[in-house]
Amino acid sequence: MDLAYGPKYRALQEEVRGFVRSHGHLSPRTGGGRKRPDKRALAWQHLLLQHGYFARNIPKEYGGFGLPLDVMELAIIADEFSSAGVSPGIMNQGISMLVPTLLEVGSKEQCAKWVGPTIRGEVIWCQGYSEPGSGSDLAAAKTHARVEDGHFIINGQKIWTSSAHFADMMFLLCRTETEKGKHGGLSYLLVPMSAPGIDVRPLVTMTGRAEFNETFLTDVRVPIDQIVMRRGDGWHVANVTLKYERLLLGDPNKLTYRLARVIELMKKTSLEGVPTIQIPEYRDRLLRIQGEVLASKFHGLRLLSEQAKGEESGVRRLIVKLNGTMIAYRLSSLAVDVLGAAGLPYEPKGEALEDDEATTWQIDNMYDIGLIIGGGSSNIQRNIIGERGLGLPREPTADIKLGPKE
Ligand SMILES: Cc1cc2nc3c(=O)[nH]c(=O)nc-3n(C[C@H](O)[C@H](O)[C@H](O)COP(=O)(O)OP(=O)(O)OC[C@H]3O[C@@H](n4cnc5c(N)ncnc54)[C@H](O)[C@@H]3O)c2cc1C
C-alpha cells in the first residue's frame, strides 16, 4: 500500500508549509475562544480566510473560500498548522457551532446575514442552553417565549453561559409550544445580547476569572423571523449544534497543536540540568499522550471521510468529545508538572497574564477540567455511547415510580 500523498496533495502541503514558514510569526498563541479576538487574532483570521486555510468549504456568498469539501486537503492544512504550533484560526461557539448549524438547517437569509461576520471574528456568539434545573437533561428547559406583535417575548434564566459577558448574540433554546411536550415544545432563537431585558451576571471560576455567566431574560423581544427552522423544531436544531460542539471540545487538531507546544516546553525546561523531555517519567507520560492524540487524529479523519461521503457518524462523534477533553486535561497537567516550581505560584491578574506561558498552562489546566463537564459531561457521553452505540440496556429514567408492588 502506498500511503504517500499524490502530486496534487504534495503541492498543497508545500504551499501550506511555505505559508506557515513565512507568516507563522504573525499567529496568535491560541484560538482565543475565551475572550474577544484582539487585533492580532482578527488580522490572522483575515489572512487565513484570504488564503483558504479557514472556512475553505463555506460558500463564497457567505464569506468562505468556496471550494468543494476535500477531506485530504483539510487534513493536510490542519496537520501543517498544528504540528508547527501555529493557530489554525479562531475557534469559538459562533464559528465552530452556530455557523455549521446555520449551514445545515438555517435559512439562506440567516446564512447570508450571520456566517460572514461570524467567521471573520466580528460577531461573537454565546450558547444559551443550560438552566439551573436542566443541564444534562437539556430538554427540560423552562425558559419560555410567547408570541406577541410579530415578536417572541422571552422570559427565564440560563446558566454557565460562556462568553455572554462579551458576546454580541446568543443562540437560545426555549419553550414555545406548551402543548407539544418536553422535546416537541422547544424552539431555537437568535437573540442580540444588547436587547433590553438581558442581564448578564459573571460567575468567577477557580481560575479567578469570570469565564461563564448567569443570564437572566425578562420580557426580551426578538423579531419572529429570528428562529432557526420552525417553532417546535428547537430540539432538532439544538442537537445539530451539539454535534458540532462535541467536535469543537475534543478537536484532534487542537490536541496536536497543544502536543507540539508541550514538546517545545519539555525541550526548554529542565530538572537538575536534564531537559525534561529526557527524563523517563515525563517522557513516558508524553509518549502515552502522543499515542492517544494520534488515535484521536485518525478517528477525526474517519469522521471527516464519513462526512465527505454523506454518511451519518452517529455516536462515533461522541468519542471525540469524551476522549478529546480527557486527553486535553492530561496534556495540560503534564505541562504544569513539567513547569516545576514555575507551575506552582498562581495569581490571576486579568487577561494580560495570559501572555505568560506558565499562567497560560495553569489556566488551560483548570479550564480543561470544566470541559470534561461542559457540552454534556463524560458520564452522559458514556451513557449515550453505551445505549445507542453498544446497544446496552437503557438506564432507568427518573419518571419510573419506585415503591412497593401492588
Ligand atoms: C466550562 C463550562 C462551560 C460551559 N459553557 C456553557 C455554555 O456556554 N452554554 C450552556 O448552555 N452551558 C454551558 N455549560 C454547562 C454544561 O453544558 C453543563 O454543566 C452540563 O451539561 C452538565 O449539566 P449540569 O451542570 O446541570 O449538571 P447536572 O446535569 O446536574 O449533572 C450533575 C452530575 O450528575 C451527572 N449526571 C446527570 N445525569 C446523569 C445520568 N443520566 N447518568 C449519569 N450521570 C448523570 C453528571 O455527569 C454530573 O456529574 C458549561 C459548563 C462548563 C463546565
The ligand as an ORCA input file, in Angstrom:
! r2SCAN-3c Opt
* xyz 0 1
  C     -16.563     25.220     31.458
  C     -18.031     25.078     31.144
  C     -18.567     25.857     30.145
  C     -19.937     25.744     29.857
  N     -20.460     26.557     28.887
  C     -21.779     26.501     28.641
  C     -22.374     27.384     27.679
  O     -21.681     28.195     27.068
  N     -23.699     27.341     27.480
  C     -24.506     26.450     28.132
  O     -25.696     26.438     27.878
  N     -23.990     25.601     29.061
  C     -22.642     25.617     29.327
  N     -22.100     24.772     30.273
  C     -22.996     23.884     31.016
  C     -22.804     22.417     30.699
  O     -23.333     22.063     29.454
  C     -23.466     21.645     31.860
  O     -22.681     21.903     33.014
  C     -23.512     20.167     31.627
  O     -24.410     19.864     30.589
  C     -23.930     19.425     32.897
  O     -25.106     19.974     33.408
  P     -25.243     20.448     34.941
  O     -24.074     21.313     35.264
  O     -26.613     20.992     35.141
  O     -25.056     19.121     35.798
  P     -26.179     18.034     36.113
  O     -26.948     17.729     34.882
  O     -26.918     18.460     37.332
  O     -25.267     16.787     36.455
  C     -24.564     16.707     37.709
  C     -23.733     15.429     37.696
  O     -24.604     14.293     37.530
  C     -24.201     13.507     36.419
  N     -25.391     13.000     35.727
  C     -26.521     13.692     35.428
  N     -27.396     12.906     34.785
  C     -26.805     11.702     34.660
  C     -27.200     10.460     34.071
  N     -28.376     10.328     33.468
  N     -26.318      9.426     34.141
  C     -25.109      9.550     34.729
  N     -24.695     10.697     35.314
  C     -25.510     11.748     35.271
  C     -23.412     14.448     35.517
  O     -22.446     13.741     34.757
  C     -22.728     15.364     36.527
  O     -21.554     14.747     37.009
  C     -20.754     24.849     30.586
  C     -20.183     24.065     31.600
  C     -18.842     24.178     31.880
  C     -18.277     23.328     32.972
*
